[in-house]
Amino acid sequence: MLSKNGKIFKMNDYDRVKIAKKDIAAYFNNQSKNIFLKKDIGKILEENRSFWRLTQNLYTEDFIPILLKLAQLKEISLYSQEYNKTLVRYSWNKKPSIYQIALSIKLNSYFSHYTAMYLHNLTQQIPKTIYLNTEQSKKPVKNTSLEQERIDSAFKRKVRASQYVFSYENWKICCLSGKNTNNLGVEELITNEEEKLPVTNMERTLIDISVRPIYSGGIYEVLNAFREAKGKFSVNKLLAMLKKIDYVYPYHQVIGFYMDRAGYQESQLHLVRKIEMKYDFYLDYDIKEPSYSKEWRLYFPKNF
């Protein structure tokens, strides 16, 4: 039998799947997830082959095209132009959300930066790029000592950004490879659509967007996020989390500056000021016309 896409099915396999279609649909409808990898469908086939009375000669490569033709299985293609790479996923019955599609790219990943800002209502924008963070494996601790010259040299260059980006319909999914924190501050958030998503909490989100504004809509959006977050998070919790992450660079100066500009209480700013400021630092990379804050020892764009 010839399908619409020209795939030739063995009559025996095609008819057997057709006869088992009701049972196959019942199985997929009872699954808690709605998006599957090729290996997932292969495992399902092996576990149910006997019950569905399918032959041992029916392989995953043939089973999937038959389901695409006969049942509610749909193919989802994610394309990375930079890497010339396509990832294929499958959905059953109903179209999965962009968040579920993104989470299928990498195991143990979570949403961060601009996506976390949106999910925590810290932005009025509706970002069309999803930021998916998968932490690196633990690395040996290096005794890195800071020097002002090295800080200046690093932050006068353009920031390096992830090019591991997949396109799907009118969305982009940017895959980040973050510092290992043992998923510090990652919590389950339930959306208005009752989806359960792994997302950085508000404290961790404010840290992440301060560190990488390039993934957060830029420094003006970060400042707005600090304004929106006022009264909704614990400064003590944020600073304890920042200390635990243990960045080499003094990002507390950036956080204090944003809090100051966003109009936080003096008692809250004092918590940040108590941390030593040994070096001049930068709000962002590659600042063309910098101004300088003596209070926070921080360079920032002149018109900011």
C-alpha positions in Angstrom: 0.0 0.0 0.0 1.3 3.4 -1.0 0.9 6.4 1.4 0.5 10.0 0.4 4.2 10.7 0.9 5.2 7.7 -1.3 6.1 5.4 1.6 5.3 1.8 0.7 3.8 -0.2 3.6 3.6 -4.0 3.8 -0.1 -4.8 3.6 0.2 -7.1 6.5 1.8 -4.5 8.8 -0.5 -1.7 7.7 -3.6 -3.7 8.2 -2.5 -5.0 11.6 -1.9 -1.4 12.8 -5.2 -0.4 11.3 -7.0 -3.2 13.3 -5.2 -2.2 16.5 -5.8 1.5 15.9 -8.4 1.8 18.7 -6.1 0.1 21.3 -3.1 2.2 20.1 -5.1 5.4 20.5 -6.3 4.4 24.0 -2.7 3.7 25.0 -1.4 7.1 23.8 -4.4 8.9 25.2 -3.6 7.5 28.7 0.0 8.8 28.7 0.8 11.7 30.9 2.9 13.4 28.3 2.0 14.5 24.8 5.3 14.7 23.1 7.5 11.7 22.1 11.0 11.0 20.7 11.5 8.3 18.1 13.1 6.1 20.8 10.0 6.6 23.0 7.7 5.3 20.2 10.2 2.4 19.7 9.9 1.4 23.3 6.1 1.7 23.2 6.0 -0.6 20.2 8.2 -3.2 21.8 6.1 -3.2 25.1 2.8 -3.5 23.3 3.7 -5.5 20.1 2.2 -8.7 21.4 -1.1 -7.1 22.7 -1.6 -5.2 19.5 -0.8 -8.4 17.5 1.9 -6.7 15.4 4.6 -8.7 13.7 8.3 -8.9 14.9 9.2 -7.5 11.5 7.5 -4.2 12.1 10.2 -1.8 13.1 10.0 1.8 14.5 11.0 3.2 11.1 7.8 1.7 9.6 5.5 2.0 12.6 5.8 5.8 12.8 4.8 6.5 9.1 1.8 4.2 9.5 0.7 6.1 12.7 1.3 9.4 10.9 -1.1 8.3 8.2 -3.7 6.3 10.3 -3.8 7.9 13.7 -3.4 11.2 15.6 0.4 11.2 15.5 1.9 14.4 14.2 5.5 15.2 13.4 7.3 18.3 14.8 10.5 19.5 13.2 13.0 21.8 15.0 15.7 23.3 12.8 19.0 24.9 13.8 20.3 27.0 11.0 23.7 27.6 12.6 24.3 23.9 13.1 22.3 22.7 10.1 20.6 20.3 12.3 17.0 19.1 12.5 15.4 17.5 15.6 12.2 15.5 15.1 9.6 15.0 17.8 6.1 13.5 17.7 2.9 14.7 19.3 -0.3 12.7 19.9 -3.8 13.9 19.5 -3.3 17.6 20.5 -0.6 20.1 19.7 1.9 20.5 22.6 2.8 23.9 23.9 6.1 25.6 22.9 7.3 24.9 26.4 6.8 21.2 26.2 8.4 21.1 22.8 11.4 23.1 24.2 11.8 20.7 27.2 12.0 17.7 24.8 15.2 19.1 23.4 17.4 18.3 26.4 16.8 16.3 29.6 17.0 18.0 33.0 16.6 21.4 31.5 14.7 24.4 32.8 13.4 27.8 31.7 15.5 30.9 32.6 16.3 34.5 31.7 13.6 36.2 29.5 11.3 33.2 29.6 11.4 33.1 33.4 10.8 36.9 33.5 7.7 36.3 31.4 6.4 33.4 33.5 6.9 35.4 36.7 5.2 38.5 35.2 8.3 40.6 35.3 7.9 41.9 31.7 5.1 43.4 29.7 6.6 41.9 26.5 5.8 38.6 25.0 9.2 37.2 24.0 9.2 35.0 20.9 12.5 33.3 22.0 12.3 30.6 24.6 15.5 30.3 26.9 16.2 26.8 27.9 19.0 26.2 30.3 20.9 22.9 30.8 23.6 23.0 33.3 27.1 21.9 32.6 28.7 19.0 34.5 30.6 19.9 37.6 34.1 21.2 36.9 37.2 21.2 39.2 37.4 24.4 41.2 40.0 26.8 39.8 41.8 29.3 42.1 41.1 32.3 39.9 42.2 35.7 41.2 40.7 38.8 39.8 42.7 41.7 38.4 41.2 45.0 37.3 43.0 44.8 34.0 41.5 41.4 33.2 38.0 42.6 34.1 38.4 45.6 31.9 39.7 43.5 29.0 36.9 41.0 29.3 34.0 43.5 29.5 35.2 45.8 26.8 34.7 43.0 24.3 31.4 41.8 22.8 29.6 39.2 24.9 29.6 35.6 23.5 26.0 34.4 23.0 24.7 30.9 22.4 24.2 30.0 18.7 22.5 26.8 19.6 19.1 28.0 18.5 16.2 26.0 17.0 13.3 27.4 15.0 9.8 26.2 15.3 6.9 28.0 13.5 7.3 31.6 14.7 9.3 30.7 17.8 13.0 30.4 18.5 14.4 28.1 21.3 17.8 29.2 22.5 19.6 26.4 24.3 22.0 27.7 27.1 24.7 25.7 28.8 24.8 27.3 32.2 27.2 27.1 35.2 26.6 24.1 37.4 24.5 25.1 40.4 22.7 21.8 41.0 19.6 23.5 39.6 19.7 26.0 42.5 16.4 28.0 42.7 14.7 25.9 40.0 11.0 25.4 41.0 7.9 24.0 39.5 5.6 26.8 38.2 2.0 26.1 37.2 0.9 28.3 34.4 -2.6 29.7 33.7 -3.0 26.8 31.3 -2.2 24.4 34.2 1.1 23.3 32.7 3.8 22.4 35.3 7.1 23.9 34.1 10.6 23.9 35.7 11.5 27.6 36.0 14.1 29.6 38.0 12.4 31.2 40.9 12.2 35.0 41.2 15.5 35.4 43.2 17.5 33.2 40.8 15.8 34.9 37.8 17.0 38.3 38.9 20.5 37.0 39.3 20.5 35.4 35.9 19.2 38.4 34.0 21.7 40.6 35.8 24.6 38.3 34.7 23.3 37.9 31.1 21.1 40.8 29.9 21.6 39.6 26.4 19.3 36.7 27.1 16.9 38.9 29.0 15.8 41.6 26.5 18.7 43.9 27.4 19.5 46.1 30.4 16.4 48.3 30.1 14.2 45.2 30.4 16.3 43.9 33.3 15.8 47.3 35.1 12.0 47.0 34.5 12.1 43.5 35.9 13.6 44.7 39.1 10.9 47.4 39.3 8.2 44.7 38.7 9.8 42.4 41.3 9.8 45.0 44.1 8.2 43.5 47.2 7.8 40.1 45.6 11.1 38.5 46.6 13.6 38.3 49.5 16.9 40.3 49.0 18.5 38.1 51.7 17.6 35.0 49.8 18.9 36.4 46.6 22.2 37.3 48.1 22.6 33.9 49.8 21.9 32.3 46.4 24.4 34.6 44.7 27.0 33.6 47.2 26.3 29.9 46.7 26.6 30.2 42.9 30.1 31.7 43.6 30.7 33.7 40.4 34.2 35.0 39.8 33.0 38.4 38.9 31.3 40.8 41.5 27.8 40.7 40.2 26.4 42.0 43.5 27.5 45.4 42.3 25.2 45.0 39.2 22.3 43.8 41.3 22.7 46.7 43.8 22.8 49.2 41.0 19.6 47.8 39.4 17.9 47.8 42.8 19.0 51.4 43.5 17.8 52.6 40.1 14.5 50.7 40.6 13.9 52.6 43.9 14.4 49.9 46.5 14.4 50.8 50.2 17.7 51.9 51.8 17.6 49.0 54.2 17.5 46.6 51.2 20.3 48.4 49.4 22.4 48.3 52.6 22.3 44.5 52.5 24.1 44.6 49.1 26.5 47.4 50.2 27.8 45.3 53.0 29.5 43.0 50.5 33.0 44.2 49.7 33.5 46.1 46.4 37.1 45.7 45.5 36.9 46.3 41.8 35.4 48.5 39.2 32.8 46.5 37.3 30.4 46.7 34.3 26.6 46.6 33.8 27.1 45.0 30.4 29.7 44.1 27.9 31.0 46.4 25.2 29.6 49.7 26.6 30.4 52.4 24.0 29.8 55.6 26.0 30.2 54.6 29.7 29.3 56.6 32.8 30.5 55.6 36.2 28.7 55.1 39.5 31.1 55.7 42.4 28.6 54.2 44.8 28.5 50.8 43.1 31.9 51.1 41.4 30.1 50.3 38.1 30.3 51.4 34.5 27.0 51.8 32.7 25.8 53.3 29.4 25.7 57.1 29.5 22.0 57.5 28.6 20.8 54.7 30.9 
